[in-house]
Every structure is written in C-alpha cells, then in structure tokens.
C-alpha cells in the first residue's frame, strides 16, 4: 500500500466588515464542534478567525 500525504487546510471566518461585528453562540458552537485537539484557532490582524485543520 502506498503512503498518502494529506495537506493541512485553512478556513477563515469573519462576520462581515462592520464596526464591532460579532459571532453568536450558535456560530461559535458549529466551529468548536469541528475542531480537533491538534487544530489551531487564531484571531488575525484582519479580525478574522483562522482555523488550521491538521489531518488525523
């Protein structure tokens, strides 16, 4: 069986360009449900949440 390499993927989340834009609890819950222990969650300088998903 040949080895297979799976690259990490990135997802950027923002709530639109407006002053004091916010995500609600349902939106945050969906994001958390899809995070794994090895994933990174970062707030960027552009006020976006950056999720880097590492394959298992």
N, CA, C and O of each residue as an XYZ file, in Angstrom:
224
protein
N       0.845     -1.169      0.000
C       0.000      0.000      0.000
C       0.896      1.239      0.000
O       1.829      1.322      0.798
N       0.630      2.185     -0.869
C       1.433      3.403     -0.985
C       1.042      4.400      0.102
O      -0.118      4.488      0.507
N       2.039      5.142      0.559
C       1.787      6.189      1.556
C       1.048      7.341      0.892
O       1.252      7.629     -0.287
N       0.204      7.982      1.649
C      -0.582      9.099      1.127
C      -0.374     10.312      2.011
O      -0.455     10.198      3.234
N      -0.109     11.468      1.428
C       0.091     12.697      2.179
C      -1.147     13.566      2.054
O      -1.628     13.829      0.951
N      -1.654     14.006      3.188
C      -2.814     14.891      3.197
C      -2.366     16.223      3.776
O      -1.847     16.272      4.891
N      -2.556     17.276      3.045
C      -2.127     18.601      3.484
C      -3.122     19.192      4.486
O      -4.307     18.859      4.489
N      -2.604     20.068      5.322
C      -3.469     20.798      6.251
C      -4.347     21.760      5.452
O      -3.962     22.204      4.370
N      -5.514     22.078      5.980
C      -6.405     23.026      5.317
C      -6.658     24.212      6.232
O      -6.562     24.102      7.455
N      -6.980     25.341      5.627
C      -7.250     26.554      6.391
C      -8.657     27.049      6.092
O      -9.159     26.904      4.977
N      -9.276     27.629      7.095
C     -10.597     28.218      6.957
C     -10.572     29.562      7.654
O     -10.132     29.656      8.800
N     -11.039     30.606      6.978
C     -11.107     31.932      7.574
C     -12.565     32.303      7.780
O     -13.389     32.128      6.883
N     -12.882     32.818      8.964
C     -14.257     33.160      9.313
C     -14.306     34.623      9.735
O     -13.524     35.054     10.582
N     -15.226     35.387      9.144
C     -15.488     36.732      9.645
C     -16.985     36.984      9.589
O     -17.726     36.270      8.913
N     -17.414     37.999     10.303
C     -18.850     38.298     10.368
C     -19.175     39.554      9.570
O     -20.088     40.302      9.922
N     -18.441     39.778      8.516
C     -18.690     40.947      7.685
C     -17.855     42.131      8.131
O     -17.312     42.150      9.235
N     -17.764     43.103      7.266
C     -16.964     44.288      7.566
C     -17.890     45.339      8.143
O     -18.584     46.041      7.407
N     -17.900     45.445      9.454
C     -18.686     46.462     10.139
C     -18.084     46.678     11.522
O     -17.360     45.818     12.024
N     -18.369     47.783     12.121
C     -17.827     48.085     13.432
C     -18.403     47.123     14.463
O     -19.619     46.963     14.567
N     -17.529     46.493     15.215
C     -17.918     45.607     16.309
C     -18.784     44.431     15.843
O     -19.754     44.074     16.511
N     -18.438     43.833     14.704
C     -19.157     42.656     14.220
C     -18.948     41.509     15.206
O     -17.872     41.384     15.790
N     -19.959     40.679     15.393
C     -19.899     39.617     16.391
C     -20.441     38.316     15.821
O     -21.298     38.315     14.937
N     -19.926     37.210     16.344
C     -20.475     35.891     16.058
C     -21.371     35.504     17.221
O     -21.059     35.811     18.371
N     -22.481     34.835     16.937
C     -23.350     34.416     18.036
C     -22.926     33.032     18.547
O     -22.035     32.403     17.977
N     -23.560     32.571     19.610
C     -23.171     31.307     20.238
C     -23.390     30.107     19.317
O     -22.612     29.154     19.361
N     -24.426     30.135     18.491
C     -24.665     29.030     17.563
C     -23.536     28.935     16.540
O     -23.084     27.838     16.213
N     -23.081     30.082     16.035
C     -21.987     30.088     15.068
C     -20.695     29.562     15.711
O     -19.972     28.771     15.106
N     -20.421     30.004     16.920
C     -19.219     29.541     17.618
C     -19.303     28.043     17.928
O     -18.299     27.337     17.827
N     -20.477     27.557     18.299
C     -20.656     26.139     18.617
C     -20.364     25.262     17.397
O     -19.757     24.199     17.531
N     -20.791     25.698     16.213
C     -20.530     24.935     14.991
C     -19.027     24.862     14.735
O     -18.511     23.816     14.341
N     -18.330     25.968     14.958
C     -16.878     25.961     14.764
C     -16.201     25.013     15.745
O     -15.336     24.231     15.348
N     -16.576     25.070     17.002
C     -15.949     24.240     18.028
C     -16.212     22.757     17.776
O     -15.329     21.929     18.001
N     -17.402     22.415     17.318
C     -17.733     21.018     17.023
C     -16.803     20.426     15.963
O     -16.584     19.215     15.929
N     -16.265     21.279     15.107
C     -15.430     20.807     14.009
C     -13.940     20.946     14.276
O     -13.131     20.678     13.388
N     -13.558     21.361     15.483
C     -12.150     21.473     15.844
C     -11.663     20.185     16.495
O     -12.407     19.516     17.211
N     -10.424     19.855     16.239
C      -9.766     18.725     16.879
C      -8.693     19.251     17.816
O      -8.342     20.430     17.755
N      -8.171     18.398     18.678
C      -7.147     18.822     19.632
C      -5.901     19.379     18.957
O      -5.223     20.234     19.528
N      -5.591     18.916     17.762
C      -4.377     19.358     17.080
C      -4.600     20.580     16.182
O      -3.647     21.070     15.574
N      -5.829     21.077     16.086
C      -6.134     22.224     15.234
C      -5.738     23.535     15.913
O      -5.660     23.620     17.138
N      -5.492     24.549     15.089
C      -5.165     25.874     15.595
C      -6.321     26.819     15.318
O      -6.941     26.759     14.256
N      -6.611     27.690     16.274
C      -7.609     28.747     16.112
C      -6.915     30.056     16.434
O      -6.364     30.213     17.523
N      -6.935     30.999     15.502
C      -6.182     32.243     15.653
C      -7.050     33.421     15.242
O      -7.804     33.327     14.273
N      -6.954     34.521     15.962
C      -7.586     35.772     15.557
C      -6.539     36.566     14.793
O      -5.505     36.929     15.355
N      -6.794     36.838     13.519
C      -5.811     37.521     12.681
C      -5.892     39.036     12.876
O      -6.811     39.547     13.517
N      -4.911     39.738     12.310
C      -4.912     41.208     12.387
C      -6.052     41.808     11.572
O      -6.369     42.987     11.729
N      -6.672     41.011     10.705
C      -7.816     41.461      9.918
C      -9.137     41.137     10.606
O     -10.199     41.203      9.986
N      -9.069     40.783     11.902
C     -10.247     40.459     12.699
C     -11.016     39.273     12.124
O     -12.245     39.241     12.169
N     -10.285     38.303     11.585
C     -10.870     37.056     11.123
C     -10.407     35.945     12.047
O      -9.303     35.999     12.589
N     -11.240     34.951     12.224
C     -10.812     33.746     12.918
C     -10.225     32.807     11.868
O     -10.882     32.479     10.881
N      -9.004     32.386     12.086
C      -8.314     31.479     11.165
C      -8.232     30.116     11.825
O      -7.672     29.975     12.912
N      -8.790     29.112     11.164
C      -8.745     27.743     11.677
C      -7.859     26.931     10.746
O      -8.113     26.843      9.545
N      -6.818     26.339     11.318
C      -5.955     25.463     10.535
C      -6.215     24.051     11.006
O      -5.990     23.714     12.168
N      -6.689     23.234     10.089
C      -7.084     21.872     10.395
C      -5.979     20.921      9.965
O      -5.584     20.898      8.799
N      -5.484     20.137     10.914
C      -4.461     19.166     10.616
C      -5.088     17.797     10.460
O      -5.943     17.421     11.262
N      -4.688     17.045      9.453
C      -5.268     15.709      9.252
C      -4.898     14.775     10.403
O      -3.875     14.958     11.063
N      -5.723     13.797     10.626
C      -5.503     12.822     11.716
C      -4.643     11.688     11.221
O      -4.341     10.766     11.979
